[in-house]
């Protein structure tokens, strides 16, 4: 069966996967034997690569500890995870609207308590998936105290436990190195035989479009510039690189921030849909960037 992301993720790449796939290096699975994804998020590109190519060594990371704990639990504890999710699903789906609300906020409180305690349990992972499937738009957002604070969504029949896909994801993640770390930690993995896909928090198109705070800290223009320097460094090693980001020209035709930042690379503008934005003008079909380093590309 086809392996798909087990999480909904703001900015997920499933809808533009065909465009990204065209930028996979020609030698992927042959001369290019390694794959790295230092901002793994929902993992749409990861699962596509692993489903299609016999890469030998795979490294994924993210600074979102709960996301990484969920990925690790799917890989290592999928049976326990599925049992817990089935119980959560059964209780939630059978409840009326008022009881669903109570169940959601009770589970959110339990998740935050486990998170604050530093848990890496299958229960935490199950609650993470439950909240992802039942919260508003699948967002992951934390407050200033690090607590998950997204309200309940209004789904009539959410799929909370997709057992067959979770098992398929578990199978395909066997042998994958999963790390909770800043993207710079991938430096020790990346070499000239590596294909790297970078999907950092997008640069906001407007002052109010701040959906980049999926972890404490933030990712502003300084961080974008630091990432560009890191990409230049990895490109200098001979790694094959594709990176995604927002296109500032959607909001301001004169904003050439990324055009200047990645002037030594190939920049492609593609069309994508955005459903999460506080400004109506920035919703719908807009332009996004694919940045590729020089080299033989499909």
C-alpha positions as CSV (number, residue, x, y, z in Angstrom):
1,X,0.0,0.0,0.0
2,X,1.0,3.6,-0.5
3,X,2.5,5.2,2.6
4,X,1.1,8.6,3.5
5,X,1.8,11.0,6.4
6,X,0.1,9.9,9.6
7,X,-0.3,13.6,10.7
8,X,-2.0,16.6,9.3
9,X,0.6,19.4,9.2
10,X,0.2,23.1,8.4
11,X,2.3,23.6,5.2
12,X,2.4,19.9,4.5
13,X,3.8,19.0,1.0
14,X,1.3,16.4,-0.3
15,X,-0.4,18.9,-2.6
16,X,2.9,20.0,-4.3
17,X,4.6,16.6,-4.2
18,X,4.6,16.3,-8.0
19,X,6.6,19.5,-8.3
20,X,9.1,18.5,-5.6
21,X,9.4,15.0,-7.2
22,X,10.6,16.6,-10.4
23,X,13.5,18.0,-8.5
24,X,14.7,14.7,-7.1
25,X,18.3,14.0,-8.2
26,X,18.6,11.6,-11.1
27,X,20.9,9.3,-9.2
28,X,18.6,8.9,-6.2
29,X,18.7,5.2,-5.0
30,X,21.8,4.5,-7.2
31,X,24.8,6.8,-6.8
32,X,22.9,8.9,-4.3
33,X,22.4,6.4,-1.4
34,X,21.5,8.8,1.5
35,X,18.6,11.0,2.3
36,X,18.2,13.7,5.0
37,X,15.2,15.8,6.0
38,X,16.2,18.2,8.8
39,X,12.7,19.8,9.2
40,X,10.6,16.6,8.8
41,X,7.2,18.0,9.8
42,X,4.5,15.7,8.3
43,X,7.0,13.8,6.2
44,X,5.2,13.8,2.9
45,X,8.5,14.0,0.9
46,X,10.2,11.5,3.3
47,X,7.5,8.8,2.7
48,X,7.5,9.4,-1.0
49,X,11.3,9.0,-1.2
50,X,11.3,5.9,1.0
51,X,8.4,4.3,-1.0
52,X,10.1,4.9,-4.4
53,X,13.9,4.6,-3.9
54,X,16.2,2.1,-2.2
55,X,18.2,4.7,-0.2
56,X,20.6,3.0,2.2
57,X,20.9,5.6,5.0
58,X,18.2,8.0,6.2
59,X,18.3,10.8,8.7
60,X,15.3,12.9,9.8
61,X,15.1,15.5,12.5
62,X,12.9,18.3,13.9
63,X,13.2,20.6,17.0
64,X,9.6,19.7,17.9
65,X,10.2,17.1,20.6
66,X,6.6,15.8,20.6
67,X,6.6,15.3,16.8
68,X,9.9,13.4,17.0
69,X,8.5,11.3,19.9
70,X,5.5,10.5,17.8
71,X,7.7,9.4,14.8
72,X,9.8,7.3,17.2
73,X,6.8,5.7,18.8
74,X,5.3,4.8,15.3
75,X,8.6,3.2,14.4
76,X,9.3,1.3,17.7
77,X,5.9,0.9,19.5
78,X,3.3,0.8,16.8
79,X,1.2,-2.0,18.4
80,X,0.9,-0.2,21.8
81,X,0.3,3.1,19.9
82,X,-2.5,1.6,17.9
83,X,-4.2,0.1,21.0
84,X,-4.2,3.4,22.7
85,X,-5.4,5.3,19.6
86,X,-8.3,2.8,19.1
87,X,-9.5,3.5,22.6
88,X,-9.3,7.2,22.1
89,X,-11.1,7.0,18.8
90,X,-13.9,4.8,20.2
91,X,-14.5,7.1,23.1
92,X,-14.5,10.3,20.9
93,X,-16.5,9.1,17.9
94,X,-19.3,7.6,20.0
95,X,-19.7,10.8,22.0
96,X,-22.2,13.6,21.3
97,X,-20.9,17.1,20.6
98,X,-20.8,18.3,24.2
99,X,-19.0,15.2,25.4
100,X,-16.6,15.4,22.5
101,X,-15.6,18.8,23.6
102,X,-15.0,17.6,27.2
103,X,-13.0,14.7,25.9
104,X,-10.8,16.9,23.7
105,X,-9.9,19.4,26.4
106,X,-9.3,16.6,29.0
107,X,-6.9,14.9,26.6
108,X,-5.2,18.2,25.8
109,X,-4.7,18.8,29.5
110,X,-3.2,15.3,29.9
111,X,-1.0,15.8,26.8
112,X,0.4,19.1,28.3
113,X,1.0,17.4,31.7
114,X,3.0,14.6,30.0
115,X,4.8,17.1,27.8
116,X,5.8,19.2,30.8
117,X,7.1,16.1,32.6
118,X,9.3,15.3,29.6
119,X,7.5,12.1,28.7
120,X,8.5,10.1,25.6
121,X,5.8,7.5,26.1
122,X,3.5,5.8,23.6
123,X,0.6,7.6,25.5
124,X,2.1,11.0,24.7
125,X,2.5,10.0,21.1
126,X,-1.1,8.7,20.9
127,X,-2.4,12.0,22.5
128,X,-0.3,14.0,20.0
129,X,-1.9,12.1,17.1
130,X,-5.4,12.4,18.7
131,X,-5.1,16.1,19.1
132,X,-3.6,16.5,15.6
133,X,-6.7,14.7,14.1
134,X,-9.3,16.5,16.2
135,X,-7.9,20.1,16.7
136,X,-8.5,23.1,14.5
137,X,-7.0,22.6,11.1
138,X,-4.3,20.2,12.4
139,X,-2.3,23.1,13.8
140,X,0.5,22.6,16.3
141,X,0.9,25.8,18.3
142,X,2.2,26.4,21.8
143,X,1.8,29.3,24.2
144,X,4.6,31.2,25.9
145,X,4.7,28.5,28.6
146,X,5.2,25.8,25.9
147,X,1.7,24.3,26.3
148,X,-0.3,23.1,23.3
149,X,-3.2,25.5,23.0
150,X,-5.0,24.8,19.7
151,X,-8.8,24.6,20.2
152,X,-11.0,21.7,19.2
153,X,-11.9,21.4,15.5
154,X,-15.4,20.7,14.1
155,X,-14.9,17.3,12.3
156,X,-17.9,15.0,12.2
157,X,-16.0,11.8,11.8
158,X,-12.3,12.3,12.1
159,X,-10.0,9.3,11.4
160,X,-8.0,9.1,14.6
161,X,-6.5,5.6,14.2
162,X,-5.6,4.6,10.6
163,X,-4.1,1.3,11.7
164,X,-3.0,0.1,8.2
165,X,-1.2,3.3,7.4
166,X,0.4,3.5,10.8
167,X,1.8,-0.1,10.4
168,X,3.0,0.8,6.9
169,X,4.7,3.9,8.3
170,X,6.3,1.8,11.0
171,X,7.6,-0.6,8.5
172,X,9.2,2.0,6.3
173,X,10.8,3.9,9.2
174,X,12.7,0.8,10.4
175,X,16.4,1.7,10.3
176,X,15.7,5.4,9.9
177,X,17.7,7.7,12.3
178,X,15.2,9.9,14.0
179,X,16.6,12.9,16.0
180,X,15.2,15.8,18.0
181,X,17.7,18.4,17.0
182,X,18.3,21.7,15.2
183,X,18.9,21.3,11.5
184,X,22.6,22.0,11.9
185,X,23.0,18.6,13.6
186,X,22.5,17.0,10.1
187,X,26.0,18.4,9.2
188,X,27.6,15.1,10.4
189,X,25.3,13.0,8.2
190,X,25.3,15.0,4.9
191,X,27.9,14.2,2.2
192,X,28.2,14.2,-1.6
193,X,26.1,11.0,-1.7
194,X,23.2,12.7,0.1
195,X,19.9,14.1,-1.2
196,X,18.6,16.7,1.4
197,X,15.2,18.3,1.5
198,X,14.8,21.4,3.6
199,X,11.3,22.5,4.6
200,X,11.8,25.2,7.3
201,X,9.1,27.3,8.9
202,X,8.0,29.6,6.1
203,X,8.7,33.2,6.1
204,X,5.3,34.9,6.8
205,X,3.7,36.7,3.8
206,X,2.1,39.3,6.1
207,X,2.7,40.7,9.6
208,X,-0.3,38.7,10.9
209,X,0.5,35.4,9.2
210,X,2.5,34.0,12.1
211,X,2.0,30.2,11.8
212,X,5.7,29.5,12.3
213,X,5.6,29.0,16.0
214,X,5.3,25.3,16.2
215,X,8.1,25.3,18.7
216,X,9.4,27.9,21.2
217,X,11.7,30.5,19.7
218,X,10.6,31.3,16.2
219,X,12.2,31.5,12.7
220,X,12.7,35.0,11.5
221,X,14.7,36.6,8.7
222,X,18.0,36.1,10.6
223,X,17.3,32.4,11.0
224,X,16.3,32.2,7.3
225,X,19.7,33.8,6.4
226,X,21.5,31.3,8.7
227,X,19.8,28.4,7.0
228,X,20.8,29.7,3.6
229,X,24.4,29.8,4.6
230,X,24.1,26.2,5.9
231,X,22.6,25.2,2.6
232,X,25.5,26.9,0.8
233,X,27.9,24.9,3.0
234,X,26.1,21.6,2.3
235,X,26.0,22.4,-1.4
236,X,29.7,22.9,-1.3
237,X,30.1,19.4,-0.1
238,X,28.4,18.1,-3.2
239,X,25.0,17.3,-1.6
240,X,21.9,17.5,-3.8
241,X,19.6,20.0,-2.2
242,X,15.9,21.0,-2.6
243,X,14.4,23.6,-0.3
244,X,10.9,25.0,0.0
245,X,9.7,28.4,1.3
246,X,7.0,31.0,0.8
247,X,7.3,33.5,-2.1
248,X,7.4,37.1,-0.7
249,X,6.4,38.4,-4.0
250,X,2.8,37.2,-3.3
251,X,2.5,40.2,-1.0
252,X,5.1,42.6,-2.4
253,X,6.5,42.3,-6.0
254,X,9.6,44.2,-4.9
255,X,10.4,41.8,-2.1
256,X,13.4,39.8,-3.4
257,X,14.5,38.5,0.0
258,X,14.9,34.9,-1.1
259,X,16.0,35.8,-4.7
260,X,19.0,37.5,-3.1
261,X,19.5,34.9,-0.4
262,X,19.6,32.0,-2.9
263,X,21.1,33.9,-5.9
264,X,23.6,31.1,-6.5
265,X,21.0,28.4,-6.7
266,X,18.0,27.7,-9.0
267,X,14.7,29.2,-7.9
268,X,11.5,27.8,-9.2
269,X,8.0,29.3,-8.5
270,X,5.2,26.8,-8.2
271,X,1.5,27.1,-7.5
272,X,0.1,25.9,-4.1
273,X,-3.1,26.3,-2.0
274,X,-3.0,27.8,1.4
275,X,-6.0,27.2,3.7
276,X,-4.5,28.6,6.9
277,X,-4.0,32.3,6.9
278,X,-5.6,35.2,8.9
279,X,-5.6,37.5,5.8
280,X,-8.1,36.5,3.1
281,X,-5.9,37.9,0.3
282,X,-3.2,35.4,1.2
283,X,-5.5,32.3,1.0
284,X,-6.1,30.2,-2.1
285,X,-3.7,29.5,-5.0
286,X,-0.5,31.4,-4.5
287,X,3.2,31.1,-5.5
288,X,5.7,29.1,-3.4
289,X,9.4,28.6,-3.9
290,X,11.5,25.5,-4.7
291,X,15.2,26.2,-4.4
292,X,17.6,23.7,-5.9
293,X,21.4,23.7,-6.0
294,X,23.3,23.3,-9.3
295,X,23.6,19.7,-10.4
296,X,21.9,17.0,-12.4
297,X,18.2,17.1,-11.6
298,X,15.2,15.2,-13.0
